Structure formats: C-alpha cells, structure tokens
Amino acid sequence: MVKSKLKESCCAPGSGSVSCCRVESLISVDERGQMVLPKELRDKANIKAGDKLALISWEKDGEICCISLIKADYLAEKVKEFLGPVMRDVVSG
C-alpha cells in the first residue's frame, strides 16, 4: 500500500541518511517559464503524467534561495498525520 511507503521521508531530520540530498541534474527555464524534469529523474521518482507536485520554497534575506518539489499525495498524507491528532483533540475537547 502507498501509505507504508510514505511513512518517512528520506530527508527527514535525524534520518541519518548522509547521501539523501544531491544535485540530480541541471535544468533550464525557457522563455515561457517552463522547465522539463529529465526522464531518468521522473522514472526514479515515479512521477507520471498528471501527477501533482507541490513547490516548497525557502526564503533568506527576503529572497527565495531554495525550492523543492514534493508529490502532492505525499504532502497531503504528512499533513493528515500531523493534523489528525490535533483535530481529534479539538473535536472531542
């Protein structure tokens, strides 16, 4: 089941994985602002046509310095895990 795969991020703090984050490839942005994820990376990440990706940005000194893409399904599952216990307390409290 997909949920078991989503249990822990490879880049979660304290995961102990030193080699988890790396430069996979360099991509270009065209004049319309579009970019292409290389096929090898899409295959490795199991990204298919129609999949939704959330773009997460980090800001430093008022400028975006880093962006990451996360599968929307994975992000939704993590939000549910985080908010589920809180919402149960709100509803029952």
PDB file of N, CA, C and O in Angstrom:
ATOM      1  N   MET A   1       0.837  -1.180   0.000  1.00  0.00           N
ATOM      2  CA  MET A   1       0.000   0.000   0.000  1.00  0.00           C
ATOM      3  C   MET A   1       0.881   1.243   0.000  1.00  0.00           C
ATOM      4  O   MET A   1       1.962   1.239   0.589  1.00  0.00           O
ATOM      5  N   VAL A   2       0.433   2.287  -0.646  1.00  0.00           N
ATOM      6  CA  VAL A   2       1.207   3.516  -0.779  1.00  0.00           C
ATOM      7  C   VAL A   2       1.527   4.111   0.582  1.00  0.00           C
ATOM      8  O   VAL A   2       2.621   4.640   0.775  1.00  0.00           O
ATOM      9  N   LYS A   3       0.599   4.037   1.529  1.00  0.00           N
ATOM     10  CA  LYS A   3       0.787   4.671   2.831  1.00  0.00           C
ATOM     11  C   LYS A   3       2.059   4.197   3.523  1.00  0.00           C
ATOM     12  O   LYS A   3       2.746   5.005   4.149  1.00  0.00           O
ATOM     13  N   SER A   4       2.392   2.918   3.431  1.00  0.00           N
ATOM     14  CA  SER A   4       3.598   2.422   4.086  1.00  0.00           C
ATOM     15  C   SER A   4       4.847   3.029   3.471  1.00  0.00           C
ATOM     16  O   SER A   4       5.829   3.252   4.178  1.00  0.00           O
ATOM     17  N   LYS A   5       4.835   3.299   2.180  1.00  0.00           N
ATOM     18  CA  LYS A   5       5.969   3.939   1.520  1.00  0.00           C
ATOM     19  C   LYS A   5       6.123   5.384   1.979  1.00  0.00           C
ATOM     20  O   LYS A   5       7.229   5.922   1.983  1.00  0.00           O
ATOM     21  N   LEU A   6       5.020   6.007   2.362  1.00  0.00           N
ATOM     22  CA  LEU A   6       5.027   7.418   2.708  1.00  0.00           C
ATOM     23  C   LEU A   6       5.373   7.657   4.167  1.00  0.00           C
ATOM     24  O   LEU A   6       5.413   8.811   4.595  1.00  0.00           O
ATOM     25  N   LYS A   7       5.620   6.629   4.937  1.00  0.00           N
ATOM     26  CA  LYS A   7       5.826   6.779   6.374  1.00  0.00           C
ATOM     27  C   LYS A   7       6.922   7.755   6.741  1.00  0.00           C
ATOM     28  O   LYS A   7       6.719   8.591   7.621  1.00  0.00           O
ATOM     29  N   GLU A   8       8.075   7.681   6.100  1.00  0.00           N
ATOM     30  CA  GLU A   8       9.183   8.533   6.498  1.00  0.00           C
ATOM     31  C   GLU A   8       9.911   9.075   5.290  1.00  0.00           C
ATOM     32  O   GLU A   8      10.223   8.342   4.352  1.00  0.00           O
ATOM     33  N   SER A   9      10.174  10.352   5.324  1.00  0.00           N
ATOM     34  CA  SER A   9      10.900  10.988   4.234  1.00  0.00           C
ATOM     35  C   SER A   9      12.375  10.616   4.321  1.00  0.00           C
ATOM     36  O   SER A   9      12.918  10.479   5.417  1.00  0.00           O
ATOM     37  N   CYS A  10      13.013  10.455   3.189  1.00  0.00           N
ATOM     38  CA  CYS A  10      14.440  10.143   3.189  1.00  0.00           C
ATOM     39  C   CYS A  10      15.254  11.309   3.727  1.00  0.00           C
ATOM     40  O   CYS A  10      16.371  11.112   4.204  1.00  0.00           O
ATOM     41  N   CYS A  11      14.720  12.500   3.658  1.00  0.00           N
ATOM     42  CA  CYS A  11      15.452  13.687   4.091  1.00  0.00           C
ATOM     43  C   CYS A  11      14.914  14.246   5.402  1.00  0.00           C
ATOM     44  O   CYS A  11      15.173  15.403   5.733  1.00  0.00           O
ATOM     45  N   ALA A  12      14.174  13.442   6.144  1.00  0.00           N
ATOM     46  CA  ALA A  12      13.644  13.916   7.425  1.00  0.00           C
ATOM     47  C   ALA A  12      14.784  14.164   8.392  1.00  0.00           C
ATOM     48  O   ALA A  12      15.767  13.422   8.401  1.00  0.00           O
ATOM     49  N   PRO A  13      14.660  15.219   9.219  1.00  0.00           N
ATOM     50  CA  PRO A  13      15.709  15.475  10.211  1.00  0.00           C
ATOM     51  C   PRO A  13      15.942  14.241  11.065  1.00  0.00           C
ATOM     52  O   PRO A  13      14.994  13.591  11.506  1.00  0.00           O
ATOM     53  N   GLY A  14      17.184  13.928  11.292  1.00  0.00           N
ATOM     54  CA  GLY A  14      17.522  12.776  12.116  1.00  0.00           C
ATOM     55  C   GLY A  14      17.413  11.451  11.402  1.00  0.00           C
ATOM     56  O   GLY A  14      17.500  10.399  12.036  1.00  0.00           O
ATOM     57  N   SER A  15      17.223  11.477  10.081  1.00  0.00           N
ATOM     58  CA  SER A  15      17.076  10.209   9.357  1.00  0.00           C
ATOM     59  C   SER A  15      18.400   9.472   9.236  1.00  0.00           C
ATOM     60  O   SER A  15      18.428   8.279   8.934  1.00  0.00           O
ATOM     61  N   GLY A  16      19.495  10.184   9.473  1.00  0.00           N
ATOM     62  CA  GLY A  16      20.803   9.544   9.435  1.00  0.00           C
ATOM     63  C   GLY A  16      21.312   9.273   8.038  1.00  0.00           C
ATOM     64  O   GLY A  16      22.367   8.659   7.876  1.00  0.00           O
ATOM     65  N   SER A  17      20.593   9.712   7.032  1.00  0.00           N
ATOM     66  CA  SER A  17      20.997   9.468   5.651  1.00  0.00           C
ATOM     67  C   SER A  17      21.857  10.628   5.157  1.00  0.00           C
ATOM     68  O   SER A  17      21.344  11.712   4.877  1.00  0.00           O
ATOM     69  N   VAL A  18      23.141  10.401   5.053  1.00  0.00           N
ATOM     70  CA  VAL A  18      24.066  11.453   4.643  1.00  0.00           C
ATOM     71  C   VAL A  18      23.939  11.749   3.156  1.00  0.00           C
ATOM     72  O   VAL A  18      24.104  12.899   2.749  1.00  0.00           O
ATOM     73  N   SER A  19      23.653  10.757   2.345  1.00  0.00           N
ATOM     74  CA  SER A  19      23.656  10.940   0.901  1.00  0.00           C
ATOM     75  C   SER A  19      22.263  11.180   0.331  1.00  0.00           C
ATOM     76  O   SER A  19      22.049  10.950  -0.859  1.00  0.00           O
ATOM     77  N   CYS A  20      21.320  11.629   1.133  1.00  0.00           N
ATOM     78  CA  CYS A  20      19.943  11.710   0.636  1.00  0.00           C
ATOM     79  C   CYS A  20      19.732  12.862  -0.331  1.00  0.00           C
ATOM     80  O   CYS A  20      18.986  12.699  -1.296  1.00  0.00           O
ATOM     81  N   CYS A  21      20.342  14.005  -0.124  1.00  0.00           N
ATOM     82  CA  CYS A  21      20.121  15.155  -0.994  1.00  0.00           C
ATOM     83  C   CYS A  21      21.340  15.384  -1.877  1.00  0.00           C
ATOM     84  O   CYS A  21      22.471  15.452  -1.397  1.00  0.00           O
ATOM     85  N   ARG A  22      21.088  15.503  -3.178  1.00  0.00           N
ATOM     86  CA  ARG A  22      22.194  15.700  -4.110  1.00  0.00           C
ATOM     87  C   ARG A  22      21.666  16.376  -5.363  1.00  0.00           C
ATOM     88  O   ARG A  22      20.460  16.393  -5.614  1.00  0.00           O
ATOM     89  N   VAL A  23      22.558  16.918  -6.128  1.00  0.00           N
ATOM     90  CA  VAL A  23      22.190  17.519  -7.414  1.00  0.00           C
ATOM     91  C   VAL A  23      21.971  16.368  -8.396  1.00  0.00           C
ATOM     92  O   VAL A  23      22.894  15.614  -8.706  1.00  0.00           O
ATOM     93  N   GLU A  24      20.751  16.250  -8.872  1.00  0.00           N
ATOM     94  CA  GLU A  24      20.409  15.182  -9.819  1.00  0.00           C
ATOM     95  C   GLU A  24      20.721  15.598 -11.246  1.00  0.00           C
ATOM     96  O   GLU A  24      21.225  14.803 -12.040  1.00  0.00           O
ATOM     97  N   SER A  25      20.419  16.843 -11.565  1.00  0.00           N
ATOM     98  CA  SER A  25      20.671  17.344 -12.908  1.00  0.00           C
ATOM     99  C   SER A  25      20.503  18.856 -12.899  1.00  0.00           C
ATOM    100  O   SER A  25      19.970  19.434 -11.952  1.00  0.00           O
ATOM    101  N   LEU A  26      20.964  19.478 -13.965  1.00  0.00           N
ATOM    102  CA  LEU A  26      20.726  20.897 -14.172  1.00  0.00           C
ATOM    103  C   LEU A  26      19.654  21.027 -15.239  1.00  0.00           C
ATOM    104  O   LEU A  26      19.715  20.365 -16.275  1.00  0.00           O
ATOM    105  N   ILE A  27      18.673  21.878 -14.984  1.00  0.00           N
ATOM    106  CA  ILE A  27      17.604  22.076 -15.956  1.00  0.00           C
ATOM    107  C   ILE A  27      17.528  23.555 -16.304  1.00  0.00           C
ATOM    108  O   ILE A  27      17.939  24.412 -15.522  1.00  0.00           O
ATOM    109  N   SER A  28      17.009  23.835 -17.465  1.00  0.00           N
ATOM    110  CA  SER A  28      16.878  25.209 -17.942  1.00  0.00           C
ATOM    111  C   SER A  28      15.417  25.642 -17.893  1.00  0.00           C
ATOM    112  O   SER A  28      14.505  24.823 -18.000  1.00  0.00           O
ATOM    113  N   VAL A  29      15.220  26.921 -17.731  1.00  0.00           N
ATOM    114  CA  VAL A  29      13.887  27.512 -17.792  1.00  0.00           C
ATOM    115  C   VAL A  29      13.786  28.223 -19.131  1.00  0.00           C
ATOM    116  O   VAL A  29      14.643  29.041 -19.466  1.00  0.00           O
ATOM    117  N   ASP A  30      12.736  27.916 -19.907  1.00  0.00           N
ATOM    118  CA  ASP A  30      12.606  28.562 -21.213  1.00  0.00           C
ATOM    119  C   ASP A  30      11.931  29.917 -21.079  1.00  0.00           C
ATOM    120  O   ASP A  30      11.575  30.335 -19.977  1.00  0.00           O
ATOM    121  N   GLU A  31      11.757  30.594 -22.192  1.00  0.00           N
ATOM    122  CA  GLU A  31      11.218  31.957 -22.177  1.00  0.00           C
ATOM    123  C   GLU A  31       9.787  32.034 -21.640  1.00  0.00           C
ATOM    124  O   GLU A  31       9.340  33.105 -21.230  1.00  0.00           O
ATOM    125  N   ARG A  32       9.072  30.920 -21.638  1.00  0.00           N
ATOM    126  CA  ARG A  32       7.715  30.904 -21.082  1.00  0.00           C
ATOM    127  C   ARG A  32       7.704  30.487 -19.616  1.00  0.00           C
ATOM    128  O   ARG A  32       6.636  30.369 -19.016  1.00  0.00           O
ATOM    129  N   GLY A  33       8.883  30.264 -19.032  1.00  0.00           N
ATOM    130  CA  GLY A  33       8.962  29.881 -17.621  1.00  0.00           C
ATOM    131  C   GLY A  33       8.801  28.392 -17.391  1.00  0.00           C
ATOM    132  O   GLY A  33       8.649  27.955 -16.250  1.00  0.00           O
ATOM    133  N   GLN A  34       8.831  27.609 -18.453  1.00  0.00           N
ATOM    134  CA  GLN A  34       8.653  26.171 -18.330  1.00  0.00           C
ATOM    135  C   GLN A  34      10.002  25.476 -18.217  1.00  0.00           C
ATOM    136  O   GLN A  34      11.013  25.944 -18.740  1.00  0.00           O
ATOM    137  N   MET A  35       9.985  24.340 -17.516  1.00  0.00           N
ATOM    138  CA  MET A  35      11.178  23.508 -17.417  1.00  0.00           C
ATOM    139  C   MET A  35      10.764  22.050 -17.515  1.00  0.00           C
ATOM    140  O   MET A  35       9.610  21.700 -17.266  1.00  0.00           O
ATOM    141  N   VAL A  36      11.711  21.212 -17.878  1.00  0.00           N
ATOM    142  CA  VAL A  36      11.445  19.787 -18.061  1.00  0.00           C
ATOM    143  C   VAL A  36      12.258  18.997 -17.054  1.00  0.00           C
ATOM    144  O   VAL A  36      13.466  19.193 -16.925  1.00  0.00           O
ATOM    145  N   LEU A  37      11.586  18.104 -16.342  1.00  0.00           N
ATOM    146  CA  LEU A  37      12.303  17.175 -15.470  1.00  0.00           C
ATOM    147  C   LEU A  37      12.800  16.033 -16.346  1.00  0.00           C
ATOM    148  O   LEU A  37      12.013  15.443 -17.087  1.00  0.00           O
ATOM    149  N   PRO A  38      14.076  15.711 -16.277  1.00  0.00           N
ATOM    150  CA  PRO A  38      14.614  14.637 -17.116  1.00  0.00           C
ATOM    151  C   PRO A  38      13.884  13.311 -16.889  1.00  0.00           C
ATOM    152  O   PRO A  38      13.467  13.002 -15.773  1.00  0.00           O
ATOM    153  N   LYS A  39      13.737  12.539 -17.958  1.00  0.00           N
ATOM    154  CA  LYS A  39      13.020  11.263 -17.894  1.00  0.00           C
ATOM    155  C   LYS A  39      13.593  10.341 -16.828  1.00  0.00           C
ATOM    156  O   LYS A  39      12.836   9.694 -16.104  1.00  0.00           O
ATOM    157  N   GLU A  40      14.913  10.271 -16.719  1.00  0.00           N
ATOM    158  CA  GLU A  40      15.534   9.388 -15.734  1.00  0.00           C
ATOM    159  C   GLU A  40      15.093   9.766 -14.305  1.00  0.00           C
ATOM    160  O   GLU A  40      14.842   8.893 -13.474  1.00  0.00           O
ATOM    161  N   LEU A  41      15.005  11.060 -14.038  1.00  0.00           N
ATOM    162  CA  LEU A  41      14.578  11.528 -12.721  1.00  0.00           C
ATOM    163  C   LEU A  41      13.095  11.242 -12.500  1.00  0.00           C
ATOM    164  O   LEU A  41      12.703  10.813 -11.414  1.00  0.00           O
ATOM    165  N   ARG A  42      12.261  11.476 -13.529  1.00  0.00           N
ATOM    166  CA  ARG A  42      10.829  11.166 -13.405  1.00  0.00           C
ATOM    167  C   ARG A  42      10.634   9.689 -13.132  1.00  0.00           C
ATOM    168  O   ARG A  42       9.820   9.314 -12.288  1.00  0.00           O
ATOM    169  N   ASP A  43      11.375   8.844 -13.838  1.00  0.00           N
ATOM    170  CA  ASP A  43      11.258   7.403 -13.621  1.00  0.00           C
ATOM    171  C   ASP A  43      11.684   7.025 -12.199  1.00  0.00           C
ATOM    172  O   ASP A  43      10.997   6.265 -11.518  1.00  0.00           O
ATOM    173  N   LYS A  44      12.810   7.558 -11.768  1.00  0.00           N
ATOM    174  CA  LYS A  44      13.346   7.250 -10.443  1.00  0.00           C
ATOM    175  C   LYS A  44      12.389   7.706  -9.328  1.00  0.00           C
ATOM    176  O   LYS A  44      12.259   7.039  -8.302  1.00  0.00           O
ATOM    177  N   ALA A  45      11.727   8.843  -9.541  1.00  0.00           N
ATOM    178  CA  ALA A  45      10.804   9.398  -8.546  1.00  0.00           C
ATOM    179  C   ALA A  45       9.373   8.920  -8.768  1.00  0.00           C
ATOM    180  O   ALA A  45       8.466   9.318  -8.038  1.00  0.00           O
ATOM    181  N   ASN A  46       9.170   8.076  -9.763  1.00  0.00           N
ATOM    182  CA  ASN A  46       7.848   7.553 -10.092  1.00  0.00           C
ATOM    183  C   ASN A  46       6.843   8.685 -10.343  1.00  0.00           C
ATOM    184  O   ASN A  46       5.706   8.636  -9.874  1.00  0.00           O
ATOM    185  N   ILE A  47       7.281   9.697 -11.084  1.00  0.00           N
ATOM    186  CA  ILE A  47       6.420  10.818 -11.450  1.00  0.00           C
ATOM    187  C   ILE A  47       5.836  10.519 -12.828  1.00  0.00           C
ATOM    188  O   ILE A  47       6.563  10.301 -13.797  1.00  0.00           O
ATOM    189  N   LYS A  48       4.522  10.516 -12.888  1.00  0.00           N
ATOM    190  CA  LYS A  48       3.814  10.194 -14.131  1.00  0.00           C
ATOM    191  C   LYS A  48       3.057  11.424 -14.626  1.00  0.00           C
ATOM    192  O   LYS A  48       2.831  12.367 -13.868  1.00  0.00           O
ATOM    193  N   ALA A  49       2.673  11.412 -15.883  1.00  0.00           N
ATOM    194  CA  ALA A  49       1.856  12.487 -16.443  1.00  0.00           C
ATOM    195  C   ALA A  49       0.592  12.633 -15.612  1.00  0.00           C
ATOM    196  O   ALA A  49      -0.063  11.643 -15.288  1.00  0.00           O
ATOM    197  N   GLY A  50       0.253  13.856 -15.273  1.00  0.00           N
ATOM    198  CA  GLY A  50      -0.945  14.126 -14.479  1.00  0.00           C
ATOM    199  C   GLY A  50      -0.702  14.195 -12.978  1.00  0.00           C
ATOM    200  O   GLY A  50      -1.566  14.669 -12.240  1.00  0.00           O
ATOM    201  N   ASP A  51       0.471  13.725 -12.503  1.00  0.00           N
ATOM    202  CA  ASP A  51       0.781  13.827 -11.079  1.00  0.00           C
ATOM    203  C   ASP A  51       0.864  15.293 -10.682  1.00  0.00           C
ATOM    204  O   ASP A  51       1.254  16.144 -11.482  1.00  0.00           O
ATOM    205  N   LYS A  52       0.495  15.575  -9.450  1.00  0.00           N
ATOM    206  CA  LYS A  52       0.583  16.931  -8.916  1.00  0.00           C
ATOM    207  C   LYS A  52       1.811  17.018  -8.018  1.00  0.00           C
ATOM    208  O   LYS A  52       2.073  16.122  -7.215  1.00  0.00           O
ATOM    209  N   LEU A  53       2.558  18.105  -8.163  1.00  0.00           N
ATOM    210  CA  LEU A  53       3.731  18.345  -7.330  1.00  0.00           C
ATOM    211  C   LEU A  53       3.535  19.671  -6.596  1.00  0.00           C
ATOM    212  O   LEU A  53       3.107  20.662  -7.189  1.00  0.00           O
ATOM    213  N   ALA A  54       3.851  19.678  -5.314  1.00  0.00           N
ATOM    214  CA  ALA A  54       3.812  20.916  -4.532  1.00  0.00           C
ATOM    215  C   ALA A  54       5.203  21.529  -4.579  1.00  0.00           C
ATOM    216  O   ALA A  54       6.201  20.824  -4.426  1.00  0.00           O
ATOM    217  N   LEU A  55       5.271  22.829  -4.790  1.00  0.00           N
ATOM    218  CA  LEU A  55       6.544  23.530  -4.799  1.00  0.00           C
ATOM    219  C   LEU A  55       6.707  24.200  -3.431  1.00  0.00           C
ATOM    220  O   LEU A  55       5.880  25.017  -3.025  1.00  0.00           O
ATOM    221  N   ILE A  56       7.766  23.846  -2.740  1.00  0.00           N
ATOM    222  CA  ILE A  56       8.065  24.397  -1.422  1.00  0.00           C
ATOM    223  C   ILE A  56       9.254  25.328  -1.587  1.00  0.00           C
ATOM    224  O   ILE A  56      10.244  24.967  -2.224  1.00  0.00           O
ATOM    225  N   SER A  57       9.163  26.526  -1.015  1.00  0.00           N
ATOM    226  CA  SER A  57      10.274  27.472  -1.142  1.00  0.00           C
ATOM    227  C   SER A  57      10.793  27.874   0.233  1.00  0.00           C
ATOM    228  O   SER A  57      10.049  27.921   1.212  1.00  0.00           O
ATOM    229  N   TRP A  58      12.084  28.162   0.277  1.00  0.00           N
ATOM    230  CA  TRP A  58      12.737  28.681   1.475  1.00  0.00           C
ATOM    231  C   TRP A  58      13.239  30.076   1.145  1.00  0.00           C
ATOM    232  O   TRP A  58      13.787  30.325   0.071  1.00  0.00           O
ATOM    233  N   GLU A  59      13.038  30.977   2.094  1.00  0.00           N
ATOM    234  CA  GLU A  59      13.437  32.359   1.886  1.00  0.00           C
ATOM    235  C   GLU A  59      14.560  32.734   2.839  1.00  0.00           C
ATOM    236  O   GLU A  59      14.571  32.326   4.001  1.00  0.00           O
ATOM    237  N   LYS A  60      15.495  33.509   2.336  1.00  0.00           N
ATOM    238  CA  LYS A  60      16.600  34.018   3.148  1.00  0.00           C
ATOM    239  C   LYS A  60      16.840  35.460   2.738  1.00  0.00           C
ATOM    240  O   LYS A  60      17.011  35.761   1.557  1.00  0.00           O
ATOM    241  N   ASP A  61      16.851  36.336   3.711  1.00  0.00           N
ATOM    242  CA  ASP A  61      17.069  37.766   3.452  1.00  0.00           C
ATOM    243  C   ASP A  61      16.101  38.316   2.403  1.00  0.00           C
ATOM    244  O   ASP A  61      16.486  39.126   1.561  1.00  0.00           O
ATOM    245  N   GLY A  62      14.848  37.873   2.458  1.00  0.00           N
ATOM    246  CA  GLY A  62      13.820  38.387   1.562  1.00  0.00           C
ATOM    247  C   GLY A  62      13.817  37.813   0.161  1.00  0.00           C
ATOM    248  O   GLY A  62      13.015  38.235  -0.672  1.00  0.00           O
ATOM    249  N   GLU A  63      14.694  36.859  -0.122  1.00  0.00           N
ATOM    250  CA  GLU A  63      14.747  36.241  -1.451  1.00  0.00           C
ATOM    251  C   GLU A  63      14.587  34.733  -1.322  1.00  0.00           C
ATOM    252  O   GLU A  63      15.045  34.124  -0.355  1.00  0.00           O
ATOM    253  N   ILE A  64      13.936  34.147  -2.304  1.00  0.00           N
ATOM    254  CA  ILE A  64      13.836  32.688  -2.325  1.00  0.00           C
ATOM    255  C   ILE A  64      15.196  32.149  -2.715  1.00  0.00           C
ATOM    256  O   ILE A  64      15.738  32.496  -3.765  1.00  0.00           O
ATOM    257  N   CYS A  65      15.744  31.295  -1.862  1.00  0.00           N
ATOM    258  CA  CYS A  65      17.082  30.761  -2.109  1.00  0.00           C
ATOM    259  C   CYS A  65      17.043  29.287  -2.499  1.00  0.00           C
ATOM    260  O   CYS A  65      18.021  28.766  -3.036  1.00  0.00           O
ATOM    261  N   CYS A  66      15.931  28.611  -2.238  1.00  0.00           N
ATOM    262  CA  CYS A  66      15.875  27.175  -2.494  1.00  0.00           C
ATOM    263  C   CYS A  66      14.427  26.785  -2.761  1.00  0.00           C
ATOM    264  O   CYS A  66      13.514  27.288  -2.107  1.00  0.00           O
ATOM    265  N   ILE A  67      14.219  25.889  -3.723  1.00  0.00           N
ATOM    266  CA  ILE A  67      12.890  25.336  -3.968  1.00  0.00           C
ATOM    267  C   ILE A  67      12.995  23.817  -4.033  1.00  0.00           C
ATOM    268  O   ILE A  67      14.006  23.261  -4.462  1.00  0.00           O
ATOM    269  N   SER A  68      11.935  23.172  -3.601  1.00  0.00           N
ATOM    270  CA  SER A  68      11.848  21.714  -3.665  1.00  0.00           C
ATOM    271  C   SER A  68      10.495  21.331  -4.222  1.00  0.00           C
ATOM    272  O   SER A  68       9.515  22.057  -4.053  1.00  0.00           O
ATOM    273  N   LEU A  69      10.441  20.202  -4.878  1.00  0.00           N
ATOM    274  CA  LEU A  69       9.187  19.649  -5.361  1.00  0.00           C
ATOM    275  C   LEU A  69       8.859  18.420  -4.527  1.00  0.00           C
ATOM    276  O   LEU A  69       9.717  17.569  -4.291  1.00  0.00           O
ATOM    277  N   ILE A  70       7.611  18.336  -4.084  1.00  0.00           N
ATOM    278  CA  ILE A  70       7.144  17.196  -3.300  1.00  0.00           C
ATOM    279  C   ILE A  70       5.848  16.708  -3.933  1.00  0.00           C
ATOM    280  O   ILE A  70       4.981  17.511  -4.277  1.00  0.00           O
ATOM    281  N   LYS A  71       5.716  15.404  -4.086  1.00  0.00           N
ATOM    282  CA  LYS A  71       4.465  14.870  -4.613  1.00  0.00           C
ATOM    283  C   LYS A  71       3.327  15.305  -3.703  1.00  0.00           C
ATOM    284  O   LYS A  71       3.405  15.166  -2.482  1.00  0.00           O
ATOM    285  N   ALA A  72       2.265  15.835  -4.312  1.00  0.00           N
ATOM    286  CA  ALA A  72       1.139  16.364  -3.541  1.00  0.00           C
ATOM    287  C   ALA A  72       0.507  15.287  -2.658  1.00  0.00           C
ATOM    288  O   ALA A  72       0.092  15.581  -1.537  1.00  0.00           O
ATOM    289  N   ASP A  73       0.429  14.054  -3.140  1.00  0.00           N
ATOM    290  CA  ASP A  73      -0.139  12.966  -2.335  1.00  0.00           C
ATOM    291  C   ASP A  73       0.681  12.741  -1.071  1.00  0.00           C
ATOM    292  O   ASP A  73       0.122  12.524   0.004  1.00  0.00           O
ATOM    293  N   TYR A  74       1.992  12.792  -1.196  1.00  0.00           N
ATOM    294  CA  TYR A  74       2.882  12.606  -0.053  1.00  0.00           C
ATOM    295  C   TYR A  74       2.701  13.750   0.942  1.00  0.00           C
ATOM    296  O   TYR A  74       2.632  13.524   2.150  1.00  0.00           O
ATOM    297  N   LEU A  75       2.627  14.962   0.436  1.00  0.00           N
ATOM    298  CA  LEU A  75       2.446  16.124   1.302  1.00  0.00           C
ATOM    299  C   LEU A  75       1.110  16.043   2.029  1.00  0.00           C
ATOM    300  O   LEU A  75       1.041  16.310   3.228  1.00  0.00           O
ATOM    301  N   ALA A  76       0.054  15.679   1.317  1.00  0.00           N
ATOM    302  CA  ALA A  76      -1.273  15.557   1.931  1.00  0.00           C
ATOM    303  C   ALA A  76      -1.268  14.517   3.042  1.00  0.00           C
ATOM    304  O   ALA A  76      -1.867  14.730   4.096  1.00  0.00           O
ATOM    305  N   GLU A  77      -0.596  13.393   2.814  1.00  0.00           N
ATOM    306  CA  GLU A  77      -0.521  12.335   3.833  1.00  0.00           C
ATOM    307  C   GLU A  77       0.198  12.844   5.078  1.00  0.00           C
ATOM    308  O   GLU A  77      -0.240  12.576   6.197  1.00  0.00           O
ATOM    309  N   LYS A  78       1.290  13.570   4.896  1.00  0.00           N
ATOM    310  CA  LYS A  78       2.041  14.108   6.038  1.00  0.00           C
ATOM    311  C   LYS A  78       1.214  15.138   6.806  1.00  0.00           C
ATOM    312  O   LYS A  78       1.266  15.177   8.035  1.00  0.00           O
ATOM    313  N   VAL A  79       0.456  15.968   6.098  1.00  0.00           N
ATOM    314  CA  VAL A  79      -0.406  16.950   6.767  1.00  0.00           C
ATOM    315  C   VAL A  79      -1.474  16.230   7.585  1.00  0.00           C
ATOM    316  O   VAL A  79      -1.758  16.625   8.716  1.00  0.00           O
ATOM    317  N   LYS A  80      -2.070  15.173   7.020  1.00  0.00           N
ATOM    318  CA  LYS A  80      -3.079  14.395   7.753  1.00  0.00           C
ATOM    319  C   LYS A  80      -2.474  13.776   9.004  1.00  0.00           C
ATOM    320  O   LYS A  80      -3.091  13.810  10.068  1.00  0.00           O
ATOM    321  N   GLU A  81      -1.273  13.209   8.894  1.00  0.00           N
ATOM    322  CA  GLU A  81      -0.605  12.616  10.060  1.00  0.00           C
ATOM    323  C   GLU A  81      -0.363  13.656  11.141  1.00  0.00           C
ATOM    324  O   GLU A  81      -0.523  13.373  12.328  1.00  0.00           O
ATOM    325  N   PHE A  82       0.022  14.857  10.733  1.00  0.00           N
ATOM    326  CA  PHE A  82       0.333  15.922  11.668  1.00  0.00           C
ATOM    327  C   PHE A  82      -0.927  16.503  12.305  1.00  0.00           C
ATOM    328  O   PHE A  82      -0.980  16.695  13.519  1.00  0.00           O
ATOM    329  N   LEU A  83      -1.943  16.781  11.483  1.00  0.00           N
ATOM    330  CA  LEU A  83      -3.144  17.437  11.983  1.00  0.00           C
ATOM    331  C   LEU A  83      -4.186  16.488  12.551  1.00  0.00           C
ATOM    332  O   LEU A  83      -5.034  16.910  13.337  1.00  0.00           O
ATOM    333  N   GLY A  84      -4.142  15.217  12.172  1.00  0.00           N
ATOM    334  CA  GLY A  84      -5.132  14.253  12.654  1.00  0.00           C
ATOM    335  C   GLY A  84      -5.284  14.254  14.163  1.00  0.00           C
ATOM    336  O   GLY A  84      -6.398  14.438  14.654  1.00  0.00           O
ATOM    337  N   PRO A  85      -4.202  14.053  14.927  1.00  0.00           N
ATOM    338  CA  PRO A  85      -4.324  14.052  16.393  1.00  0.00           C
ATOM    339  C   PRO A  85      -4.811  15.394  16.940  1.00  0.00           C
ATOM    340  O   PRO A  85      -5.572  15.426  17.907  1.00  0.00           O
ATOM    341  N   VAL A  86      -4.383  16.490  16.337  1.00  0.00           N
ATOM    342  CA  VAL A  86      -4.803  17.813  16.792  1.00  0.00           C
ATOM    343  C   VAL A  86      -6.297  17.974  16.573  1.00  0.00           C
ATOM    344  O   VAL A  86      -7.016  18.438  17.459  1.00  0.00           O
ATOM    345  N   MET A  87      -6.763  17.590  15.390  1.00  0.00           N
ATOM    346  CA  MET A  87      -8.203  17.729  15.088  1.00  0.00           C
ATOM    347  C   MET A  87      -9.054  16.824  15.961  1.00  0.00           C
ATOM    348  O   MET A  87     -10.163  17.207  16.335  1.00  0.00           O
ATOM    349  N   ARG A  88      -8.568  15.630  16.299  1.00  0.00           N
ATOM    350  CA  ARG A  88      -9.325  14.751  17.200  1.00  0.00           C
ATOM    351  C   ARG A  88      -9.480  15.408  18.564  1.00  0.00           C
ATOM    352  O   ARG A  88     -10.547  15.331  19.173  1.00  0.00           O
ATOM    353  N   ASP A  89      -8.426  16.051  19.045  1.00  0.00           N
ATOM    354  CA  ASP A  89      -8.482  16.759  20.337  1.00  0.00           C
ATOM    355  C   ASP A  89      -9.458  17.928  20.279  1.00  0.00           C
ATOM    356  O   ASP A  89     -10.193  18.164  21.238  1.00  0.00           O
ATOM    357  N   VAL A  90      -9.477  18.659  19.174  1.00  0.00           N
ATOM    358  CA  VAL A  90     -10.382  19.805  19.030  1.00  0.00           C
ATOM    359  C   VAL A  90     -11.829  19.342  19.014  1.00  0.00           C
ATOM    360  O   VAL A  90     -12.685  19.921  19.684  1.00  0.00           O
ATOM    361  N   VAL A  91     -12.096  18.288  18.239  1.00  0.00           N
ATOM    362  CA  VAL A  91     -13.463  17.784  18.108  1.00  0.00           C
ATOM    363  C   VAL A  91     -13.968  17.165  19.413  1.00  0.00           C
ATOM    364  O   VAL A  91     -15.118  17.372  19.800  1.00  0.00           O
ATOM    365  N   SER A  92     -13.108  16.411  20.084  1.00  0.00           N
ATOM    366  CA  SER A  92     -13.544  15.725  21.317  1.00  0.00           C
ATOM    367  C   SER A  92     -13.446  16.613  22.541  1.00  0.00           C
ATOM    368  O   SER A  92     -14.036  16.300  23.575  1.00  0.00           O
ATOM    369  N   GLY A  93     -12.714  17.718  22.449  1.00  0.00           N
ATOM    370  CA  GLY A  93     -12.463  18.577  23.595  1.00  0.00           C
ATOM    371  C   GLY A  93     -13.509  19.597  23.769  1.00  0.00           C
ATOM    372  O   GLY A  93     -13.439  20.402  24.698  1.00  0.00           O
TER     373      GLY A  93
END
